[in-house]
């Protein structure tokens, strides 16, 4: 019985069908991986970068640590925020919200 099953499962001589199916499966897995993981993360990163480039004085911002304040001064990679009576300097990349605009995936950075 086992030899009969093995002979039915074995590929016919001279055919390379197993290798092409394996290659197709690997390409399909790669395509799904790209569509579900890599592409959405790339789009979220682009949205976050565009949101940070559009920052200007007086914008209400929220940092990844939960600090809410107004932009007082902008530099290359640092932002001065006024929150209550305190002035804070934070990295530009730590801003996750400007006004009502939320950068999706920004908190994961």
Number of C-alpha atoms within 10 A of each C-alpha: 5 7 8 8 9 10 10 10 9 9 12 10 6 6 8 10 10 11 10 10 11 11 11 12 12 11 12 12 12 11 12 11 12 13 12 10 10 12 12 14 16 12 13 15 17 13 17 22 15 12 17 18 10 10 17 15 13 13 16 19 23 20 19 15 10 11 14 18 21 21 22 18 14 15 9 7 9 14 23 19 26 20 16 9 6 8 14 14 14 15 13 19 17 17 25 24 23 22 10 9 11 17 20 16 16 19 15 7 9
